[in-house]
C-alpha cells in the first residue's frame, strides 16, 4: 500500500499560525539547531561528536501530553546519493516550556505543550540518553530505566558522531536532523511529520554552523532531493501497524544518473521514520530480462554504544532480472541489521539499461499482516527498440535513406509502441512491414533498397494503416497488438522486426532501416 501526501514548505523561522490546522495534537520540529546552537563535544579515533538545540511546536488543535523522545541524526549527501553517518541516543522530555514562537500560544502546565506553543530544548546530549531499542518508534512509548550508553570512548558514547573526514569533505553536504516521537501525537495519526532537517556547515569540524533554515516536517531524505531535484521520493506506509490509524511511516527515494559511458547509476534510499516492523530486504527487478548490475553498494546507519543490533552489511544477491539486498529474518535473528525507526539505509548499482518508472519491494522485518510493501521508483528498463546494423537502408531519390525509429515499452500489455519514419520521399504512399525473423534480400524486384525481414512477413496495409508521407516526408503509426494481421501474435519473449516501405516518385520503391524489439510481460 502506498500513499503520497503534500510536501511541507521550507520554513525559516517560526511557524505561521495558519499551519495550526491538524486535528488533535501535532508535533513538528520548527528549528533544528535553534539560533545556530551546535555543541561540539570533542573527537576520538577520527570521530567527532555533537548535539544541537531544537525547538518543537504543537501545530494541532489540542495540547500534547509531554512525554516524547528526541533523536538526532547526521547524514551526508555525496556522489549523487545520500547516506547516514550518525545516530544518537534518544532523549526523553518531561516538562514542556510552553513558549511563544509558533503562533498564538495557549500555554498549559508542565505536563503538556499547549496549542500554538513551543518548547526549546537545552542541548540534547545523547550521553545521558536511552538506547533506541528501548523506544517503540511506532507507538511513541518508552518506559523503564535507561540502560545508558557504553562501550565507546566517553566523548562518543550515546552521542551523534561521524567521521571527521566525511564532515570536512568539501564534495559532500552534511545534514542534521531531529525527530520527535510522541505517543499522544501518534495515537491521533499525526506522526508522519515529526522530523525536520537543516544543513550543517563544517569546513572545520570543531566549529560547526548552519544556514538558519529548517525544512519543517521533512525527514532528511528530502535534503537529497534539495541537492538533486531529479530525485524521486515516495511516502510509504505500513497501515495500522500500531492499531487503527497508527501507521508506520517510511520514505523511499530513487535517482538514475547517466554516467555517459553506456551505463547508468541507480541510487536508492529508504528512511524509516516510525515503523517498528522495520525493513529486512530491498528488491529491484526488471520485467524485461537480465538486470546486469555491477558496482553494487550498501550503506547502513551505524550501531554503537551498547546497541544489541548486528551491524553486518546487507549482501546483494542477483539472479536474472532480480537484485535483492537483505539481512536475516526476524525468526533467524531478532537483532539482525534491519532498517529500524529513525534511520536510513542506502543502496546503489550500475546498469547498462536506462531508467523507467517501476516498482521496488521492501520486505518487512517483524511479523505482521503484510510481509512487504511496494514503492514506485526509477528502475533499469531494457531498451525497447534495437537497430541491427547487418542490413543497411539505401538512399532514396532524396539522396539519403529513410530512417525508422520506434518508441514505447516492450511490455506486451502496455500497447504503447509508436513507429516513426522520416526522410521519406514527399507525397508518396507506403506502409509498415512486420516479421518474426530477420534476413537480407538486396534489391528485391521493383526496389532499390534492402529487405531486412525474414520468417513470417506481414504487411500492415489494412484500412487505416496505409501511410502518406505528405509534404514533409514523414509517417507515424501506432500498431495495435489487438488488431494485428491474421496469424501474427506478440508474445512475451518473442522478437518482432519492422521496416517501412514507400513508393519513390516514379523510381523503384525503397525500404527504411530495420527496427527490432523483444517483448516481455
Secondary structure as a PSIPRED ss2 file (coil, helix, strand):
# PSIPRED VFORMAT (PSIPRED V4.0)

   1 X C   1.000  0.000  0.000
   2 X E   0.000  0.000  1.000
   3 X C   1.000  0.000  0.000
   4 X C   1.000  0.000  0.000
   5 X C   1.000  0.000  0.000
   6 X C   1.000  0.000  0.000
   7 X C   1.000  0.000  0.000
   8 X C   1.000  0.000  0.000
   9 X C   1.000  0.000  0.000
  10 X C   1.000  0.000  0.000
  11 X E   0.000  0.000  1.000
  12 X C   1.000  0.000  0.000
  13 X C   1.000  0.000  0.000
  14 X C   1.000  0.000  0.000
  15 X C   1.000  0.000  0.000
  16 X C   1.000  0.000  0.000
  17 X H   0.000  1.000  0.000
  18 X H   0.000  1.000  0.000
  19 X H   0.000  1.000  0.000
  20 X C   1.000  0.000  0.000
  21 X C   1.000  0.000  0.000
  22 X C   1.000  0.000  0.000
  23 X C   1.000  0.000  0.000
  24 X C   1.000  0.000  0.000
  25 X C   1.000  0.000  0.000
  26 X C   1.000  0.000  0.000
  27 X E   0.000  0.000  1.000
  28 X E   0.000  0.000  1.000
  29 X E   0.000  0.000  1.000
  30 X E   0.000  0.000  1.000
  31 X E   0.000  0.000  1.000
  32 X E   0.000  0.000  1.000
  33 X C   1.000  0.000  0.000
  34 X H   0.000  1.000  0.000
  35 X H   0.000  1.000  0.000
  36 X H   0.000  1.000  0.000
  37 X C   1.000  0.000  0.000
  38 X E   0.000  0.000  1.000
  39 X E   0.000  0.000  1.000
  40 X E   0.000  0.000  1.000
  41 X E   0.000  0.000  1.000
  42 X E   0.000  0.000  1.000
  43 X E   0.000  0.000  1.000
  44 X E   0.000  0.000  1.000
  45 X C   1.000  0.000  0.000
  46 X C   1.000  0.000  0.000
  47 X E   0.000  0.000  1.000
  48 X E   0.000  0.000  1.000
  49 X E   0.000  0.000  1.000
  50 X E   0.000  0.000  1.000
  51 X E   0.000  0.000  1.000
  52 X E   0.000  0.000  1.000
  53 X C   1.000  0.000  0.000
  54 X E   0.000  0.000  1.000
  55 X E   0.000  0.000  1.000
  56 X E   0.000  0.000  1.000
  57 X E   0.000  0.000  1.000
  58 X E   0.000  0.000  1.000
  59 X C   1.000  0.000  0.000
  60 X C   1.000  0.000  0.000
  61 X C   1.000  0.000  0.000
  62 X C   1.000  0.000  0.000
  63 X C   1.000  0.000  0.000
  64 X E   0.000  0.000  1.000
  65 X E   0.000  0.000  1.000
  66 X C   1.000  0.000  0.000
  67 X C   1.000  0.000  0.000
  68 X C   1.000  0.000  0.000
  69 X E   0.000  0.000  1.000
  70 X E   0.000  0.000  1.000
  71 X E   0.000  0.000  1.000
  72 X E   0.000  0.000  1.000
  73 X E   0.000  0.000  1.000
  74 X E   0.000  0.000  1.000
  75 X E   0.000  0.000  1.000
  76 X E   0.000  0.000  1.000
  77 X E   0.000  0.000  1.000
  78 X E   0.000  0.000  1.000
  79 X C   1.000  0.000  0.000
  80 X C   1.000  0.000  0.000
  81 X E   0.000  0.000  1.000
  82 X E   0.000  0.000  1.000
  83 X E   0.000  0.000  1.000
  84 X E   0.000  0.000  1.000
  85 X E   0.000  0.000  1.000
  86 X E   0.000  0.000  1.000
  87 X E   0.000  0.000  1.000
  88 X C   1.000  0.000  0.000
  89 X C   1.000  0.000  0.000
  90 X E   0.000  0.000  1.000
  91 X E   0.000  0.000  1.000
  92 X E   0.000  0.000  1.000
  93 X C   1.000  0.000  0.000
  94 X C   1.000  0.000  0.000
  95 X C   1.000  0.000  0.000
  96 X C   1.000  0.000  0.000
  97 X C   1.000  0.000  0.000
  98 X C   1.000  0.000  0.000
  99 X E   0.000  0.000  1.000
 100 X C   1.000  0.000  0.000
 101 X C   1.000  0.000  0.000
 102 X C   1.000  0.000  0.000
 103 X C   1.000  0.000  0.000
 104 X C   1.000  0.000  0.000
 105 X C   1.000  0.000  0.000
 106 X C   1.000  0.000  0.000
 107 X C   1.000  0.000  0.000
 108 X C   1.000  0.000  0.000
 109 X C   1.000  0.000  0.000
 110 X C   1.000  0.000  0.000
 111 X C   1.000  0.000  0.000
 112 X E   0.000  0.000  1.000
 113 X E   0.000  0.000  1.000
 114 X C   1.000  0.000  0.000
 115 X C   1.000  0.000  0.000
 116 X C   1.000  0.000  0.000
 117 X C   1.000  0.000  0.000
 118 X E   0.000  0.000  1.000
 119 X E   0.000  0.000  1.000
 120 X E   0.000  0.000  1.000
 121 X C   1.000  0.000  0.000
 122 X C   1.000  0.000  0.000
 123 X C   1.000  0.000  0.000
 124 X C   1.000  0.000  0.000
 125 X C   1.000  0.000  0.000
 126 X H   0.000  1.000  0.000
 127 X H   0.000  1.000  0.000
 128 X H   0.000  1.000  0.000
 129 X C   1.000  0.000  0.000
 130 X E   0.000  0.000  1.000
 131 X C   1.000  0.000  0.000
 132 X H   0.000  1.000  0.000
 133 X H   0.000  1.000  0.000
 134 X H   0.000  1.000  0.000
 135 X E   0.000  0.000  1.000
 136 X E   0.000  0.000  1.000
 137 X C   1.000  0.000  0.000
 138 X C   1.000  0.000  0.000
 139 X C   1.000  0.000  0.000
 140 X C   1.000  0.000  0.000
 141 X E   0.000  0.000  1.000
 142 X E   0.000  0.000  1.000
 143 X C   1.000  0.000  0.000
 144 X C   1.000  0.000  0.000
 145 X C   1.000  0.000  0.000
 146 X C   1.000  0.000  0.000
 147 X C   1.000  0.000  0.000
 148 X C   1.000  0.000  0.000
 149 X C   1.000  0.000  0.000
 150 X C   1.000  0.000  0.000
 151 X C   1.000  0.000  0.000
 152 X C   1.000  0.000  0.000
 153 X C   1.000  0.000  0.000
 154 X C   1.000  0.000  0.000
 155 X C   1.000  0.000  0.000
 156 X C   1.000  0.000  0.000
 157 X C   1.000  0.000  0.000
 158 X C   1.000  0.000  0.000
 159 X C   1.000  0.000  0.000
 160 X E   0.000  0.000  1.000
 161 X E   0.000  0.000  1.000
 162 X E   0.000  0.000  1.000
 163 X E   0.000  0.000  1.000
 164 X H   0.000  1.000  0.000
 165 X H   0.000  1.000  0.000
 166 X H   0.000  1.000  0.000
 167 X H   0.000  1.000  0.000
 168 X C   1.000  0.000  0.000
 169 X C   1.000  0.000  0.000
 170 X C   1.000  0.000  0.000
 171 X C   1.000  0.000  0.000
 172 X C   1.000  0.000  0.000
 173 X E   0.000  0.000  1.000
 174 X E   0.000  0.000  1.000
 175 X E   0.000  0.000  1.000
 176 X E   0.000  0.000  1.000
 177 X E   0.000  0.000  1.000
 178 X E   0.000  0.000  1.000
 179 X E   0.000  0.000  1.000
 180 X E   0.000  0.000  1.000
 181 X E   0.000  0.000  1.000
 182 X C   1.000  0.000  0.000
 183 X H   0.000  1.000  0.000
 184 X H   0.000  1.000  0.000
 185 X H   0.000  1.000  0.000
 186 X H   0.000  1.000  0.000
 187 X H   0.000  1.000  0.000
 188 X C   1.000  0.000  0.000
 189 X C   1.000  0.000  0.000
 190 X C   1.000  0.000  0.000
 191 X H   0.000  1.000  0.000
 192 X H   0.000  1.000  0.000
 193 X H   0.000  1.000  0.000
 194 X C   1.000  0.000  0.000
 195 X E   0.000  0.000  1.000
 196 X E   0.000  0.000  1.000
 197 X E   0.000  0.000  1.000
 198 X E   0.000  0.000  1.000
 199 X E   0.000  0.000  1.000
 200 X E   0.000  0.000  1.000
 201 X E   0.000  0.000  1.000
 202 X C   1.000  0.000  0.000
 203 X C   1.000  0.000  0.000
 204 X C   1.000  0.000  0.000
 205 X C   1.000  0.000  0.000
 206 X C   1.000  0.000  0.000
 207 X C   1.000  0.000  0.000
 208 X C   1.000  0.000  0.000
 209 X E   0.000  0.000  1.000
 210 X E   0.000  0.000  1.000
 211 X C   1.000  0.000  0.000
 212 X C   1.000  0.000  0.000
 213 X C   1.000  0.000  0.000
 214 X E   0.000  0.000  1.000
 215 X E   0.000  0.000  1.000
 216 X C   1.000  0.000  0.000
 217 X C   1.000  0.000  0.000
 218 X C   1.000  0.000  0.000
 219 X C   1.000  0.000  0.000
 220 X C   1.000  0.000  0.000
 221 X H   0.000  1.000  0.000
 222 X H   0.000  1.000  0.000
 223 X H   0.000  1.000  0.000
 224 X H   0.000  1.000  0.000
 225 X H   0.000  1.000  0.000
 226 X H   0.000  1.000  0.000
 227 X H   0.000  1.000  0.000
 228 X C   1.000  0.000  0.000
 229 X C   1.000  0.000  0.000
 230 X C   1.000  0.000  0.000
 231 X C   1.000  0.000  0.000
 232 X E   0.000  0.000  1.000
 233 X E   0.000  0.000  1.000
 234 X E   0.000  0.000  1.000
 235 X E   0.000  0.000  1.000
 236 X E   0.000  0.000  1.000
 237 X E   0.000  0.000  1.000
 238 X E   0.000  0.000  1.000
 239 X C   1.000  0.000  0.000
 240 X C   1.000  0.000  0.000
 241 X C   1.000  0.000  0.000
 242 X C   1.000  0.000  0.000
 243 X C   1.000  0.000  0.000
 244 X C   1.000  0.000  0.000
 245 X C   1.000  0.000  0.000
 246 X C   1.000  0.000  0.000
 247 X C   1.000  0.000  0.000
 248 X E   0.000  0.000  1.000
 249 X E   0.000  0.000  1.000
 250 X E   0.000  0.000  1.000
 251 X E   0.000  0.000  1.000
 252 X E   0.000  0.000  1.000
 253 X E   0.000  0.000  1.000
 254 X E   0.000  0.000  1.000
 255 X E   0.000  0.000  1.000
 256 X E   0.000  0.000  1.000
 257 X E   0.000  0.000  1.000
 258 X E   0.000  0.000  1.000
 259 X C   1.000  0.000  0.000
 260 X C   1.000  0.000  0.000
 261 X C   1.000  0.000  0.000
 262 X C   1.000  0.000  0.000
 263 X C   1.000  0.000  0.000
 264 X E   0.000  0.000  1.000
 265 X E   0.000  0.000  1.000
 266 X E   0.000  0.000  1.000
 267 X E   0.000  0.000  1.000
 268 X E   0.000  0.000  1.000
 269 X E   0.000  0.000  1.000
 270 X E   0.000  0.000  1.000
 271 X E   0.000  0.000  1.000
 272 X E   0.000  0.000  1.000
 273 X C   1.000  0.000  0.000
 274 X C   1.000  0.000  0.000
 275 X C   1.000  0.000  0.000
 276 X C   1.000  0.000  0.000
 277 X C   1.000  0.000  0.000
 278 X C   1.000  0.000  0.000
 279 X E   0.000  0.000  1.000
 280 X E   0.000  0.000  1.000
 281 X E   0.000  0.000  1.000
 282 X E   0.000  0.000  1.000
 283 X E   0.000  0.000  1.000
 284 X E   0.000  0.000  1.000
 285 X E   0.000  0.000  1.000
 286 X C   1.000  0.000  0.000
 287 X C   1.000  0.000  0.000
 288 X C   1.000  0.000  0.000
 289 X C   1.000  0.000  0.000
 290 X C   1.000  0.000  0.000
 291 X C   1.000  0.000  0.000
 292 X C   1.000  0.000  0.000
 293 X C   1.000  0.000  0.000
 294 X E   0.000  0.000  1.000
 295 X E   0.000  0.000  1.000
 296 X E   0.000  0.000  1.000
 297 X E   0.000  0.000  1.000
 298 X E   0.000  0.000  1.000
 299 X E   0.000  0.000  1.000
 300 X C   1.000  0.000  0.000
 301 X C   1.000  0.000  0.000
 302 X C   1.000  0.000  0.000
 303 X C   1.000  0.000  0.000
 304 X C   1.000  0.000  0.000
 305 X C   1.000  0.000  0.000
 306 X C   1.000  0.000  0.000
 307 X C   1.000  0.000  0.000
 308 X C   1.000  0.000  0.000
 309 X C   1.000  0.000  0.000
 310 X C   1.000  0.000  0.000
 311 X C   1.000  0.000  0.000
 312 X C   1.000  0.000  0.000
 313 X C   1.000  0.000  0.000
 314 X C   1.000  0.000  0.000
 315 X E   0.000  0.000  1.000
 316 X E   0.000  0.000  1.000
 317 X E   0.000  0.000  1.000
 318 X E   0.000  0.000  1.000
 319 X E   0.000  0.000  1.000
 320 X C   1.000  0.000  0.000
 321 X C   1.000  0.000  0.000
 322 X E   0.000  0.000  1.000
 323 X E   0.000  0.000  1.000
 324 X E   0.000  0.000  1.000
 325 X E   0.000  0.000  1.000
 326 X E   0.000  0.000  1.000
 327 X C   1.000  0.000  0.000
 328 X C   1.000  0.000  0.000
 329 X C   1.000  0.000  0.000
 330 X C   1.000  0.000  0.000
 331 X C   1.000  0.000  0.000
 332 X C   1.000  0.000  0.000
 333 X C   1.000  0.000  0.000
 334 X C   1.000  0.000  0.000
 335 X C   1.000  0.000  0.000
 336 X C   1.000  0.000  0.000
 337 X C   1.000  0.000  0.000
 338 X C   1.000  0.000  0.000
 339 X E   0.000  0.000  1.000
 340 X C   1.000  0.000  0.000
 341 X C   1.000  0.000  0.000
 342 X C   1.000  0.000  0.000
 343 X E   0.000  0.000  1.000
 344 X E   0.000  0.000  1.000
 345 X E   0.000  0.000  1.000
 346 X E   0.000  0.000  1.000
 347 X E   0.000  0.000  1.000
 348 X E   0.000  0.000  1.000
 349 X E   0.000  0.000  1.000
 350 X E   0.000  0.000  1.000
 351 X E   0.000  0.000  1.000
 352 X C   1.000  0.000  0.000
 353 X C   1.000  0.000  0.000
 354 X C   1.000  0.000  0.000
 355 X E   0.000  0.000  1.000
 356 X E   0.000  0.000  1.000
 357 X E   0.000  0.000  1.000
 358 X E   0.000  0.000  1.000
 359 X E   0.000  0.000  1.000
 360 X E   0.000  0.000  1.000
 361 X E   0.000  0.000  1.000
 362 X E   0.000  0.000  1.000
 363 X E   0.000  0.000  1.000
 364 X E   0.000  0.000  1.000
 365 X C   1.000  0.000  0.000
 366 X C   1.000  0.000  0.000
 367 X C   1.000  0.000  0.000
 368 X C   1.000  0.000  0.000
 369 X C   1.000  0.000  0.000
 370 X C   1.000  0.000  0.000
 371 X C   1.000  0.000  0.000
 372 X E   0.000  0.000  1.000
 373 X E   0.000  0.000  1.000
 374 X E   0.000  0.000  1.000
 375 X E   0.000  0.000  1.000
 376 X E   0.000  0.000  1.000
 377 X E   0.000  0.000  1.000
 378 X E   0.000  0.000  1.000
 379 X E   0.000  0.000  1.000
 380 X E   0.000  0.000  1.000
 381 X C   1.000  0.000  0.000
 382 X C   1.000  0.000  0.000
 383 X C   1.000  0.000  0.000
 384 X C   1.000  0.000  0.000
 385 X E   0.000  0.000  1.000
 386 X E   0.000  0.000  1.000
 387 X C   1.000  0.000  0.000
 388 X C   1.000  0.000  0.000
 389 X C   1.000  0.000  0.000
 390 X C   1.000  0.000  0.000
 391 X C   1.000  0.000  0.000
 392 X C   1.000  0.000  0.000
 393 X C   1.000  0.000  0.000
 394 X C   1.000  0.000  0.000
 395 X C   1.000  0.000  0.000
 396 X C   1.000  0.000  0.000
 397 X C   1.000  0.000  0.000
 398 X C   1.000  0.000  0.000
 399 X C   1.000  0.000  0.000
 400 X C   1.000  0.000  0.000
 401 X C   1.000  0.000  0.000
 402 X C   1.000  0.000  0.000
 403 X E   0.000  0.000  1.000
 404 X E   0.000  0.000  1.000
 405 X E   0.000  0.000  1.000
 406 X E   0.000  0.000  1.000
 407 X E   0.000  0.000  1.000
 408 X C   1.000  0.000  0.000
 409 X C   1.000  0.000  0.000
 410 X C   1.000  0.000  0.000
 411 X E   0.000  0.000  1.000
 412 X H   0.000  1.000  0.000
 413 X H   0.000  1.000  0.000
 414 X H   0.000  1.000  0.000
 415 X C   1.000  0.000  0.000
 416 X C   1.000  0.000  0.000
 417 X C   1.000  0.000  0.000
 418 X E   0.000  0.000  1.000
 419 X E   0.000  0.000  1.000
 420 X E   0.000  0.000  1.000
 421 X E   0.000  0.000  1.000
 422 X E   0.000  0.000  1.000
 423 X C   1.000  0.000  0.000
 424 X C   1.000  0.000  0.000
 425 X C   1.000  0.000  0.000
 426 X C   1.000  0.000  0.000
 427 X C   1.000  0.000  0.000
 428 X C   1.000  0.000  0.000
 429 X E   0.000  0.000  1.000
 430 X E   0.000  0.000  1.000
 431 X E   0.000  0.000  1.000
 432 X E   0.000  0.000  1.000
 433 X E   0.000  0.000  1.000
 434 X E   0.000  0.000  1.000
 435 X E   0.000  0.000  1.000
 436 X E   0.000  0.000  1.000
 437 X E   0.000  0.000  1.000
 438 X E   0.000  0.000  1.000
 439 X E   0.000  0.000  1.000
 440 X E   0.000  0.000  1.000
 441 X E   0.000  0.000  1.000
 442 X E   0.000  0.000  1.000
 443 X C   1.000  0.000  0.000
 444 X C   1.000  0.000  0.000
 445 X C   1.000  0.000  0.000
 446 X C   1.000  0.000  0.000
 447 X E   0.000  0.000  1.000
 448 X C   1.000  0.000  0.000
 449 X C   1.000  0.000  0.000
 450 X E   0.000  0.000  1.000
 451 X E   0.000  0.000  1.000
 452 X E   0.000  0.000  1.000
 453 X E   0.000  0.000  1.000
 454 X E   0.000  0.000  1.000
 455 X E   0.000  0.000  1.000
 456 X E   0.000  0.000  1.000
 457 X E   0.000  0.000  1.000
 458 X E   0.000  0.000  1.000
 459 X E   0.000  0.000  1.000
 460 X E   0.000  0.000  1.000
 461 X C   1.000  0.000  0.000
 462 X C   1.000  0.000  0.000
 463 X C   1.000  0.000  0.000
 464 X C   1.000  0.000  0.000
 465 X C   1.000  0.000  0.000
 466 X C   1.000  0.000  0.000
 467 X E   0.000  0.000  1.000
 468 X E   0.000  0.000  1.000
 469 X C   1.000  0.000  0.000
 470 X C   1.000  0.000  0.000
 471 X C   1.000  0.000  0.000
 472 X C   1.000  0.000  0.000
 473 X C   1.000  0.000  0.000
 474 X C   1.000  0.000  0.000
 475 X E   0.000  0.000  1.000
 476 X E   0.000  0.000  1.000
 477 X E   0.000  0.000  1.000
 478 X C   1.000  0.000  0.000
 479 X C   1.000  0.000  0.000
 480 X C   1.000  0.000  0.000
 481 X C   1.000  0.000  0.000
 482 X C   1.000  0.000  0.000
 483 X C   1.000  0.000  0.000
 484 X C   1.000  0.000  0.000
 485 X C   1.000  0.000  0.000
 486 X C   1.000  0.000  0.000
 487 X C   1.000  0.000  0.000
 488 X C   1.000  0.000  0.000
 489 X C   1.000  0.000  0.000
 490 X C   1.000  0.000  0.000
 491 X C   1.000  0.000  0.000
 492 X C   1.000  0.000  0.000
 493 X C   1.000  0.000  0.000
 494 X C   1.000  0.000  0.000
 495 X E   0.000  0.000  1.000
 496 X E   0.000  0.000  1.000
 497 X E   0.000  0.000  1.000
 498 X E   0.000  0.000  1.000
 499 X E   0.000  0.000  1.000
 500 X E   0.000  0.000  1.000
 501 X E   0.000  0.000  1.000
 502 X E   0.000  0.000  1.000
 503 X E   0.000  0.000  1.000
 504 X E   0.000  0.000  1.000
 505 X C   1.000  0.000  0.000
 506 X C   1.000  0.000  0.000
 507 X E   0.000  0.000  1.000
 508 X E   0.000  0.000  1.000
 509 X E   0.000  0.000  1.000
 510 X E   0.000  0.000  1.000
 511 X E   0.000  0.000  1.000
 512 X C   1.000  0.000  0.000
 513 X C   1.000  0.000  0.000
 514 X C   1.000  0.000  0.000
 515 X E   0.000  0.000  1.000
 516 X E   0.000  0.000  1.000
 517 X E   0.000  0.000  1.000
 518 X E   0.000  0.000  1.000
 519 X C   1.000  0.000  0.000
 520 X E   0.000  0.000  1.000
 521 X C   1.000  0.000  0.000
